[in-house]
Amino acid sequence: MYQCLLRVGLFRLLTPAVSRNQPLSTSLFNPSWFDFWPTVETFFLESTTTAETINQADKILSGVFLQFGINYSKIDLSPKHELRHWSQPTAPFSGAENKDIKFIWESARFSWAIKLAQAFYLSKEEKYAKFFWEKYGEFSKANPLNLGPNWESAQEVALRLIALIISINLIKDAKSSNIERKTDLFKSIADHADRIPPTISYAKAQNNNHLISEAVGLFTAGIFLPEHPHASKWKRLGLKWFHDAVNNQISEYGEYIQHSNNYHRLMLTLALWMKVLLQNGGQKMSSQTHAKLSNASKWLMCQLDPISGQVPNLGHNDGSLILPFCPTPYEDYRPILQAASRVFLDEPAFDPGPWDDLCAWLGVSIKEKRKKAPSFLINSSAPRIGNSDAWGSLRTARFTSRPAHADQLHVDLWYRGHNIALDAGTFQYNALPPWDNGLAQTLVHNTLMVNEKNQMFQAGRFLWLDWAQSHIVDQNDNLICAEHNGYRKLRVVHQRTLKRVSAKKWEIVDLVFSSHSSSNEYQIDLHWLLPDWPMRFSGNTCTLSTPFGSVKLDIFSATKTTPSKFTFYKKGRPISGEIQEESLLGWFSPTYGQKNPALSIQYSTINALPLTITSRFTFS
């Protein structure tokens, strides 16, 4: 339906390139300023990170921002091709990297502007507000209403709307925030809000973070411009779509529908912002929605490494980090977990620290102290064993919504805050093959492949058919055993046991067996992705020199097998032997658009079934 409406040109009528919002009048655009920000005096007393916030804002003054949360890149708000109505096809992007529209959208989200606004609010130095207005002017000139790629996605429009509203609230008293500029911004906010409803059918069909982003954006506009003629409609539709999204997209045990830790954080951040707006408006979130968000907070807590504050790189990672009030690193999930725990679980997850800044800026009390350590026992599609010092998780999903990655029985292993057995991540969605979401394949995960086939049939970049389903066979404090049916067409079952022998010794036992009597031989490829640390190899043992000592990985089979083969890859190339390149192996992508060298170890054999392979990790 959405594609049909695009082709017939209906969206050009519904979202015209001429604003329907009249110039400022006190009755139409009188904003409702937010008043939950901390007082400067209180903030300086409660926060230990003010200096770092100012430093990050000073960096932005040089014209760069943290693109996808990690690497500094130029703030570029100008699309690279002819401007047409967003619903019309555009000419291809120039340059290989710019084929991915997310590189254009990232600057235009204006998340970096929140950091400038924070710095002005804390310091009252005019330079931060001036730079915001300079860049906002650049965006307005280069991106006329509903023309070009920055108006194509209603989700991007909604996230930009939220960032602009937060920013103007914090810099409204700056000298450079004159009535003419604020008038223009208020009108643009209304234009942004008007862009969202006409394409909500697309967001509903996607049933993912698009819908929840657009709902929260629309509600935010209605709260901020309460006297606008559309404000009641924006609030009503935004609240309805928000409740629908939360209740349809979060499972009963708390996992988000997109099977992604990063998108889970995005969803919780949007829900947190919605909760703050409702609470400050004297409204309550429904008990059903609150319960879903409580479970979602617990689910993400189960993914956390308590030493580093990081989580496994599960599923899609598009670099999203909205509401960046904390100066903590992109990979640190403690800010959202601390805030979500305080708001949805009624107590903090951690002792006081820099992760409290998100709460402080949103008016969430940070006086309540933690009473107990967080529990990791909740039912999860990635159950874990171990303790805060050493732990492992096993991916065991029962899909009821579209899978993100073909990653059943993937193992993540962590030791003393270091991710030892890695999930490769995403890198890009829209690059040339094999980098068009190539890291979603079974090949790159810490699991095994049969006959060089994915666990599911990949029918498109984001579409898997014949879903592989798994279930837990056995579980106790030191062991998780599960199996999946992804190779049922081959009449093959993969069962895996993750076992903690001791804090410093872990075993992963793979049993591959046939569901019927057969003498057929199968190619089995077991893969491990490890950090790019110095390595030496002898026999069946690989030893890595690490920041904390060493990691030894032994791989062996008790089954009588044909000769097995070890292959080591880094940056897509084999680092031993005359072996064909495999572009996707030997890479780790910590955020969108970035891939770092890593060590891929592939153990291969051709054998009749049943076959048992043991991988033993020993930490010194």
C-alpha positions as CSV (number, residue, x, y, z in Angstrom):
1,M,0.0,0.0,0.0
2,Y,2.7,2.5,1.0
3,Q,4.6,1.9,-2.3
4,C,1.4,2.4,-4.3
5,L,0.7,5.7,-2.6
6,L,4.3,6.8,-3.3
7,R,3.9,6.0,-7.0
8,V,0.6,7.8,-7.5
9,G,2.0,10.9,-5.8
10,L,-0.5,11.2,-2.9
11,F,2.3,12.0,-0.4
12,R,3.2,15.1,-2.5
13,L,-0.3,16.4,-1.7
14,L,-0.3,15.4,1.9
15,T,3.1,16.7,2.7
16,P,3.6,19.8,0.5
17,A,6.8,21.8,0.1
18,V,5.0,24.9,1.3
19,S,4.3,25.2,5.0
20,R,0.7,25.3,6.1
21,N,1.7,26.8,9.4
22,Q,1.2,30.6,9.7
23,P,4.0,32.9,11.0
24,L,4.3,33.3,14.7
25,S,1.4,34.6,16.7
26,T,1.2,34.4,20.5
27,S,-2.0,32.4,20.3
28,L,-0.7,29.9,17.7
29,F,2.9,29.2,18.7
30,N,3.1,30.1,22.4
31,P,5.4,27.3,23.7
32,S,5.0,25.4,26.9
33,W,8.5,25.6,28.3
34,F,9.8,22.5,30.1
35,D,10.7,23.2,33.7
36,F,12.1,19.9,34.9
37,W,15.8,20.7,34.1
38,P,18.0,20.8,37.2
39,T,19.1,24.1,38.6
40,V,22.7,24.9,37.8
41,E,23.6,25.0,41.4
42,T,22.1,21.6,42.1
43,F,23.6,20.1,39.0
44,F,27.1,21.2,39.9
45,L,26.7,19.6,43.3
46,E,25.3,16.3,42.0
47,S,27.2,15.8,38.8
48,T,30.9,15.0,38.5
49,T,30.8,15.3,34.7
50,T,30.1,19.0,34.1
51,A,33.7,19.6,32.8
52,E,33.5,16.7,30.4
53,T,30.1,18.0,29.1
54,I,31.7,21.4,28.4
55,N,34.7,19.7,26.7
56,Q,32.5,17.7,24.4
57,A,30.5,20.9,23.5
58,D,33.8,22.7,22.8
59,K,34.7,20.0,20.4
60,I,31.4,20.4,18.5
61,L,32.3,24.1,18.1
62,S,35.1,23.1,15.8
63,G,32.4,21.7,13.4
64,V,32.5,18.0,14.3
65,F,30.3,15.6,16.2
66,L,30.4,12.0,17.4
67,Q,29.0,10.2,14.3
68,F,27.2,7.0,15.4
69,G,28.5,7.6,18.9
70,I,32.2,6.9,18.5
71,N,34.2,8.7,15.8
72,Y,34.3,12.4,15.2
73,S,33.1,13.5,11.8
74,K,32.1,16.8,10.2
75,I,28.7,18.2,10.8
76,D,27.4,18.1,7.3
77,L,23.8,19.1,6.9
78,S,23.7,19.5,3.1
79,P,22.3,16.6,1.0
80,K,24.6,15.6,-1.9
81,H,22.2,15.5,-4.8
82,E,19.4,17.4,-6.4
83,L,16.5,18.3,-4.1
84,R,13.2,16.8,-5.0
85,H,10.1,16.1,-2.9
86,W,11.1,13.4,-0.5
87,S,8.6,10.9,-2.0
88,Q,10.2,11.1,-5.5
89,P,13.1,9.0,-6.6
90,T,16.5,10.7,-6.4
91,A,19.7,10.3,-8.3
92,P,22.2,7.9,-6.8
93,F,24.6,9.2,-4.2
94,S,28.1,10.0,-5.3
95,G,30.9,8.0,-3.7
96,A,30.8,4.5,-2.3
97,E,30.3,5.5,1.4
98,N,27.5,7.9,0.6
99,K,25.4,5.2,-1.0
100,D,24.2,4.7,2.6
101,I,21.6,7.3,3.4
102,K,22.3,6.9,7.1
103,F,25.5,9.0,6.7
104,I,23.2,11.9,5.6
105,W,20.6,11.4,8.3
106,E,23.0,11.1,11.2
107,S,24.1,14.8,11.3
108,A,20.5,15.9,10.7
109,R,19.2,14.1,13.8
110,F,20.6,17.1,15.8
111,S,21.4,14.9,18.8
112,W,24.8,16.8,19.0
113,A,22.8,20.0,19.5
114,I,21.7,18.8,22.9
115,K,25.3,18.8,24.0
116,L,25.6,22.5,22.9
117,A,22.4,23.3,24.7
118,Q,23.6,21.6,27.9
119,A,26.9,23.6,27.8
120,F,25.0,26.9,27.4
121,Y,22.6,26.0,30.2
122,L,25.6,25.2,32.6
123,S,28.0,28.0,31.6
124,K,25.7,30.8,30.1
125,E,28.4,31.2,27.4
126,E,26.8,32.6,24.3
127,K,29.1,30.8,21.9
128,Y,27.2,27.5,22.3
129,A,23.8,29.0,21.5
130,K,25.3,31.0,18.5
131,F,26.7,27.8,17.0
132,F,23.4,26.0,17.4
133,W,21.6,28.8,15.5
134,E,24.3,28.9,12.8
135,K,23.9,25.1,12.2
136,Y,20.1,25.3,12.4
137,G,20.2,28.0,9.8
138,E,22.4,25.9,7.5
139,F,20.0,23.0,7.8
140,S,16.9,25.1,7.1
141,K,18.5,26.6,4.0
142,A,19.8,23.3,2.6
143,N,16.7,21.2,3.5
144,P,13.6,23.1,2.5
145,L,10.3,21.7,3.9
146,N,9.7,18.1,2.5
147,L,12.4,18.4,-0.1
148,G,15.3,16.0,0.0
149,P,16.4,12.9,1.9
150,N,16.2,14.5,5.4
151,W,12.4,14.6,5.1
152,E,12.1,11.1,3.7
153,S,11.9,9.1,6.9
154,A,9.3,10.3,9.4
155,Q,11.3,8.6,12.1
156,E,14.3,10.8,11.4
157,V,11.9,13.8,11.3
158,A,10.6,12.8,14.8
159,L,14.0,12.3,16.3
160,R,15.2,15.7,15.0
161,L,12.0,17.3,16.3
162,I,12.7,16.0,19.8
163,A,16.3,17.2,19.7
164,L,15.3,20.7,18.5
165,I,12.6,21.0,21.2
166,I,15.0,20.0,24.0
167,S,17.7,22.3,22.6
168,I,15.5,25.4,22.4
169,N,14.3,24.8,25.9
170,L,17.8,24.9,27.2
171,I,19.0,27.9,25.2
172,K,15.8,30.0,25.2
173,D,17.4,32.7,27.4
174,A,20.4,33.2,25.2
175,K,20.9,36.6,23.5
176,S,21.1,34.9,20.2
177,S,17.8,33.2,20.7
178,N,15.9,36.2,19.5
179,I,12.2,36.3,18.7
180,E,12.8,36.0,15.0
181,R,14.8,32.8,15.3
182,K,12.5,31.3,17.9
183,T,9.5,32.1,15.6
184,D,11.2,30.3,12.7
185,L,12.0,27.3,14.9
186,F,8.5,27.0,16.3
187,K,7.1,27.0,12.8
188,S,9.6,24.4,11.7
189,I,8.7,22.2,14.7
190,A,5.0,22.4,13.6
191,D,6.1,21.5,10.1
192,H,8.0,18.5,11.4
193,A,5.0,17.3,13.4
194,D,2.7,17.7,10.3
195,R,5.1,15.5,8.3
196,I,4.6,12.4,10.6
197,P,0.9,11.4,10.4
198,P,0.6,11.0,6.6
199,T,3.1,8.0,6.5
200,I,2.2,6.4,9.8
201,S,0.9,3.4,7.9
202,Y,4.5,2.6,6.9
203,A,5.6,2.8,10.6
204,K,2.7,0.6,11.6
205,A,3.6,-2.0,8.9
206,Q,7.2,-2.0,10.0
207,N,6.1,-2.4,13.7
208,N,9.5,-1.5,15.0
209,N,11.3,1.6,16.4
210,H,9.9,3.7,13.6
211,L,6.5,3.6,15.1
212,I,7.6,4.4,18.7
213,S,9.9,7.2,17.5
214,E,7.2,8.9,15.5
215,A,4.6,8.5,18.3
216,V,6.9,10.1,20.9
217,G,7.9,12.8,18.5
218,L,4.3,13.7,17.7
219,F,3.4,13.7,21.4
220,T,6.4,16.0,22.2
221,A,5.3,18.5,19.6
222,G,1.8,18.6,21.1
223,I,3.1,19.1,24.6
224,F,5.5,21.9,23.5
225,L,3.0,23.8,21.3
226,P,-0.2,23.3,23.2
227,E,-2.1,26.1,21.5
228,H,-1.4,25.0,17.9
229,P,-4.6,23.9,16.1
230,H,-3.2,20.4,15.7
231,A,-1.8,20.0,19.2
232,S,-4.7,17.9,20.6
233,K,-4.5,15.6,17.6
234,W,-0.7,15.3,17.9
235,K,-1.0,14.3,21.5
236,R,-3.9,12.0,21.0
237,L,-2.4,10.1,18.1
238,G,1.1,10.1,19.7
239,L,-0.1,8.6,22.9
240,K,-2.2,6.0,21.2
241,W,0.5,4.9,18.9
242,F,3.0,4.9,21.8
243,H,0.9,2.5,23.9
244,D,0.2,0.3,20.8
245,A,3.9,0.1,20.0
246,V,5.0,-0.7,23.6
247,N,2.4,-3.4,24.1
248,N,2.9,-5.0,20.7
249,Q,6.6,-4.8,20.4
250,I,7.8,-5.9,23.9
251,S,7.5,-9.6,24.7
252,E,6.1,-10.9,27.9
253,Y,9.6,-11.4,29.3
254,G,10.9,-8.1,28.1
255,E,12.8,-8.6,24.8
256,Y,12.3,-5.9,22.2
257,I,10.8,-7.0,18.8
258,Q,13.9,-6.2,16.8
259,H,16.2,-8.6,18.7
260,S,18.8,-5.9,19.1
261,N,20.4,-4.4,22.2
262,N,21.0,-1.0,20.5
263,Y,17.4,-0.8,19.4
264,H,16.3,-1.9,22.8
265,R,18.2,1.1,24.3
266,L,16.6,3.4,21.7
267,M,13.1,2.1,22.7
268,L,13.7,2.5,26.4
269,T,15.1,6.0,25.9
270,L,12.0,7.1,24.0
271,A,9.8,5.5,26.6
272,L,11.7,7.3,29.4
273,W,11.2,10.7,27.6
274,M,7.5,9.9,27.2
275,K,7.2,9.0,30.9
276,V,8.8,12.3,31.8
277,L,6.5,14.3,29.6
278,L,3.4,12.5,30.9
279,Q,4.4,12.9,34.5
280,N,5.2,16.6,34.2
281,G,1.8,17.1,32.5
282,G,0.0,15.4,35.4
283,Q,-0.8,12.3,33.3
284,K,-0.1,8.6,34.0
285,M,1.2,5.9,31.8
286,S,-1.2,2.9,31.7
287,S,-0.3,0.1,34.1
288,Q,0.0,-2.4,31.2
289,T,2.5,-0.2,29.4
290,H,4.4,0.4,32.6
291,A,4.6,-3.3,33.2
292,K,6.0,-4.0,29.7
293,L,8.7,-1.3,30.2
294,S,9.6,-2.7,33.6
295,N,10.2,-6.1,32.0
296,A,12.1,-4.4,29.2
297,S,14.4,-2.7,31.7
298,K,15.1,-6.1,33.4
299,W,15.8,-7.8,30.1
300,L,18.4,-5.2,29.1
301,M,19.9,-5.4,32.6
302,C,20.4,-9.1,32.0
303,Q,22.7,-8.2,29.0
304,L,24.9,-5.9,31.0
305,D,28.6,-6.5,31.8
306,P,28.7,-4.8,35.3
307,I,32.4,-4.0,35.1
308,S,32.5,-2.2,31.7
309,G,28.9,-1.1,31.5
310,Q,28.8,-2.6,28.0
311,V,26.4,-5.3,26.5
312,P,26.9,-7.9,23.8
313,N,26.7,-6.5,20.2
314,L,23.4,-8.4,19.7
315,G,21.5,-7.9,16.5
316,H,21.4,-4.6,14.5
317,N,23.5,-1.8,15.7
318,D,22.8,1.4,13.8
319,G,24.7,3.7,16.1
320,S,21.6,5.3,17.7
321,L,22.2,7.3,20.9
322,I,19.4,9.9,21.4
323,L,19.2,12.2,24.4
324,P,23.0,12.1,24.9
325,F,22.9,14.0,28.3
326,C,25.6,11.8,29.7
327,P,29.3,12.3,28.6
328,T,29.8,8.5,29.1
329,P,31.0,6.5,26.0
330,Y,28.5,5.3,23.4
331,E,29.0,1.7,24.5
332,D,28.1,2.4,28.1
333,Y,24.5,1.3,28.8
334,R,24.5,2.3,32.5
335,P,22.9,5.7,31.9
336,I,19.7,4.3,30.3
337,L,19.6,1.4,32.7
338,Q,20.0,3.6,35.7
339,A,17.3,5.9,34.5
340,A,14.9,3.1,33.4
341,S,15.4,1.3,36.7
342,R,14.6,4.4,38.7
343,V,11.5,5.2,36.6
344,F,10.1,1.8,35.7
345,L,11.4,-0.3,38.6
346,D,11.4,2.3,41.4
347,E,15.0,1.9,42.5
348,P,18.4,2.5,40.9
349,A,20.4,-0.3,39.3
350,F,23.8,1.1,40.3
351,D,25.5,3.1,43.0
352,P,25.9,6.9,42.2
353,G,28.1,7.7,39.2
354,P,28.3,9.6,36.0
355,W,25.5,7.5,34.6
356,D,23.1,9.5,36.9
357,D,23.4,12.5,34.6
358,L,20.5,11.3,32.3
359,C,18.3,11.2,35.4
360,A,19.4,14.6,36.6
361,W,18.7,16.3,33.3
362,L,15.2,14.8,33.0
363,G,14.2,15.7,36.6
364,V,14.3,12.1,37.9
365,S,15.4,12.1,41.5
366,I,18.8,10.6,42.1
367,K,18.7,10.7,45.9
368,E,17.4,7.1,46.2
369,K,20.3,4.7,46.8
370,R,20.6,1.1,45.5
371,K,19.3,-1.4,48.0
372,K,20.3,-4.6,46.2
373,A,22.4,-5.8,43.3
374,P,20.5,-6.4,40.0
375,S,19.2,-9.9,39.3
376,F,20.2,-11.7,36.1
377,L,17.8,-14.6,36.5
378,I,14.9,-13.3,34.3
379,N,13.8,-15.6,31.5
380,S,15.6,-14.3,28.4
381,S,16.4,-15.3,24.8
382,A,20.1,-14.9,25.8
383,P,20.4,-16.7,29.2
384,R,23.6,-16.2,31.1
385,I,25.7,-18.0,33.7
386,G,28.6,-16.8,35.7
387,N,29.2,-13.7,37.9
388,S,30.2,-10.1,37.4
389,D,33.9,-11.1,36.9
390,A,33.3,-13.9,34.3
391,W,30.1,-14.7,32.5
392,G,28.8,-16.2,29.3
393,S,25.5,-16.0,27.4
394,L,23.8,-18.4,24.9
395,R,21.5,-17.1,22.2
396,T,18.3,-19.1,22.4
397,A,15.5,-17.3,20.6
398,R,11.9,-18.5,20.0
399,F,11.0,-16.0,17.2
400,T,7.5,-14.6,17.1
401,S,8.7,-11.6,15.0
402,R,11.2,-11.1,12.2
403,P,14.7,-12.3,13.2
404,A,17.5,-9.8,12.9
405,H,20.5,-12.1,12.6
406,A,20.8,-15.8,11.9
407,D,22.6,-16.2,15.3
408,Q,21.0,-19.1,17.1
409,L,23.3,-20.6,19.8
410,H,25.8,-17.8,19.5
411,V,28.0,-17.5,22.6
412,D,29.2,-14.2,24.1
413,L,32.0,-14.6,26.7
414,W,33.2,-11.9,29.0
415,Y,36.0,-11.8,31.5
416,R,37.0,-8.9,33.8
417,G,35.1,-6.4,31.7
418,H,36.6,-7.6,28.4
419,N,34.4,-9.1,25.6
420,I,36.4,-12.2,24.7
421,A,34.0,-14.0,22.3
422,L,32.5,-11.2,20.2
423,D,29.4,-10.6,18.2
424,A,30.5,-9.0,14.9
425,G,27.8,-6.3,14.9
426,T,26.4,-4.6,11.8
427,F,28.7,-2.2,10.0
428,Q,26.3,-1.0,7.3
429,Y,22.9,-1.7,5.8
430,N,23.2,0.0,2.4
431,A,26.7,-0.6,1.2
432,L,27.8,-2.7,-1.8
433,P,27.9,-6.4,-1.2
434,P,28.9,-8.2,0.9
435,W,28.5,-5.2,3.3
436,D,24.8,-4.8,2.7
437,N,23.9,-6.1,6.2
438,G,26.3,-9.0,5.6
439,L,27.2,-9.4,9.3
440,A,23.7,-10.8,9.9
441,Q,24.8,-14.1,8.6
442,T,25.5,-17.3,10.6
443,L,29.0,-17.4,9.2
444,V,30.3,-14.5,11.4
445,H,28.6,-15.5,14.6
446,N,30.1,-17.7,17.4
447,T,28.2,-20.8,16.4
448,L,28.5,-23.4,13.6
449,M,27.3,-23.9,10.1
450,V,26.3,-27.0,8.3
451,N,27.1,-27.4,4.6
452,E,28.0,-23.7,4.4
453,K,24.3,-22.7,4.8
454,N,22.8,-20.0,7.0
455,Q,20.5,-21.3,9.8
456,M,17.6,-19.5,7.9
457,F,17.0,-18.6,4.3
458,Q,17.9,-15.0,3.6
459,A,15.3,-13.5,1.2
460,G,16.5,-9.9,1.5
461,R,18.7,-7.6,3.5
462,F,16.3,-7.7,6.5
463,L,14.2,-10.7,5.7
464,W,14.8,-14.2,6.9
465,L,12.5,-17.1,6.0
466,D,12.2,-20.6,7.5
467,W,13.0,-19.2,11.0
468,A,15.3,-21.3,13.1
469,Q,13.7,-21.9,16.5
470,S,15.6,-23.0,19.6
471,H,14.7,-24.3,23.0
472,I,16.6,-24.8,26.2
473,V,17.2,-28.5,27.0
474,D,18.9,-28.1,30.4
475,Q,20.0,-25.2,32.6
476,N,21.5,-24.7,36.1
477,D,23.8,-22.2,37.7
478,N,26.8,-23.5,35.8
479,L,25.4,-24.8,32.6
480,I,23.0,-24.0,29.7
481,C,22.2,-26.5,27.1
482,A,20.0,-25.7,24.0
483,E,19.3,-26.8,20.5
484,H,17.9,-25.3,17.3
485,N,16.1,-26.7,14.2
486,G,17.6,-24.4,11.6
487,Y,19.0,-27.3,9.6
488,R,15.8,-29.4,9.7
489,K,15.7,-29.5,5.9
490,L,19.1,-31.4,6.1
491,R,17.6,-33.5,8.9
492,V,20.3,-32.1,11.2
493,V,20.1,-30.8,14.7
494,H,22.6,-28.6,16.4
495,Q,22.8,-28.8,20.2
496,R,25.2,-26.7,22.2
497,T,26.2,-26.7,25.9
498,L,27.8,-23.7,27.5
499,K,29.4,-24.7,30.8
500,R,31.4,-22.9,33.4
501,V,34.0,-25.3,34.7
502,S,35.4,-22.6,37.0
503,A,35.7,-18.8,36.9
504,K,38.8,-19.2,34.6
505,K,37.7,-22.2,32.5
506,W,34.7,-22.4,30.2
507,E,33.7,-25.2,27.8
508,I,31.3,-25.0,24.8
509,V,30.3,-28.5,23.6
510,D,28.7,-28.7,20.2
511,L,26.8,-31.9,19.3
512,V,25.6,-32.2,15.7
513,F,23.4,-35.2,15.0
514,S,20.9,-36.4,12.4
515,S,17.3,-36.8,13.1
516,H,17.3,-40.0,11.0
517,S,19.7,-42.8,10.3
518,S,22.2,-41.8,7.6
519,S,25.8,-42.3,6.6
520,N,25.9,-39.0,4.8
521,E,28.9,-36.7,5.5
522,Y,28.4,-33.1,6.3
523,Q,30.7,-30.1,6.2
524,I,30.8,-28.5,9.7
525,D,32.3,-25.1,10.2
526,L,32.7,-23.8,13.8
527,H,33.6,-20.1,14.1
528,W,34.9,-18.0,17.0
529,L,35.5,-14.2,16.8
530,L,38.0,-12.9,19.2
531,P,39.7,-9.5,19.8
532,D,42.6,-8.4,17.7
533,W,45.2,-9.3,20.3
534,P,48.7,-10.9,19.7
535,M,48.2,-14.5,18.9
536,R,50.2,-17.7,18.7
537,F,49.0,-21.1,17.5
538,S,50.2,-24.6,18.2
539,G,48.4,-27.8,17.4
540,N,44.7,-27.3,18.4
541,T,45.5,-24.4,20.7
542,C,45.4,-20.7,20.1
543,T,46.8,-18.4,22.8
544,L,46.1,-14.7,23.0
545,S,48.0,-12.1,25.0
546,T,45.5,-9.9,26.6
547,P,45.4,-6.8,28.9
548,F,44.8,-9.0,31.9
549,G,47.1,-12.0,31.0
550,S,46.3,-14.6,28.4
551,V,43.4,-16.5,26.9
552,K,43.9,-20.0,25.7
553,L,41.4,-21.6,23.3
554,D,41.6,-25.3,22.7
555,I,39.3,-26.9,20.0
556,F,39.1,-30.6,19.7
557,S,36.7,-33.5,18.9
558,A,36.2,-36.7,20.8
559,T,34.5,-38.2,17.8
560,K,36.6,-40.0,15.2
561,T,36.8,-37.4,12.4
562,T,38.4,-36.9,9.1
563,P,41.3,-34.4,9.3
564,S,40.1,-31.1,10.6
565,K,41.3,-27.7,9.4
566,F,42.0,-24.5,11.3
567,T,41.8,-21.2,9.4
568,F,42.6,-17.8,10.9
569,Y,41.2,-14.6,9.3
570,K,41.9,-11.0,10.0
571,K,40.3,-8.2,8.0
572,G,38.8,-10.7,5.5
573,R,42.1,-12.3,4.7
574,P,43.5,-15.6,5.9
575,I,46.6,-15.1,8.0
576,S,47.9,-18.7,7.5
577,G,48.0,-21.1,4.6
578,E,46.9,-20.9,1.0
579,I,43.2,-20.3,1.6
580,Q,40.6,-18.3,-0.2
581,E,39.7,-14.9,1.2
582,E,36.4,-14.5,3.1
583,S,35.5,-10.8,3.2
584,L,33.2,-10.9,6.2
585,L,35.5,-12.8,8.6
586,G,38.0,-11.1,10.9
587,W,36.0,-7.9,11.5
588,F,34.2,-6.4,14.5
589,S,31.8,-3.4,14.1
590,P,31.3,-1.5,17.4
591,T,28.9,0.9,15.8
592,Y,27.4,1.8,12.5
593,G,29.8,2.5,9.6
594,Q,32.9,1.3,11.5
595,K,34.7,-2.0,11.3
596,N,37.8,-2.9,13.3
597,P,40.2,-5.8,12.8
598,A,39.4,-8.9,14.8
599,L,40.6,-12.5,14.8
600,S,38.3,-15.1,13.3
601,I,39.0,-18.8,14.0
602,Q,37.3,-21.3,11.8
603,Y,37.5,-25.0,12.6
604,S,36.3,-27.1,9.7
605,T,35.7,-30.8,9.1
606,I,33.7,-33.1,6.8
607,N,32.2,-36.0,8.7
608,A,29.4,-38.3,9.3
609,L,27.1,-37.7,12.2
610,P,26.9,-37.6,15.2
611,L,29.8,-35.3,15.7
612,T,31.0,-33.6,19.0
613,I,33.3,-30.6,19.0
614,T,34.6,-29.0,22.3
615,S,35.9,-25.5,22.6
616,R,37.7,-24.8,25.9
617,F,38.5,-21.2,27.0
618,T,41.1,-20.8,29.8
619,F,41.9,-17.4,31.3
620,S,45.2,-16.8,33.1
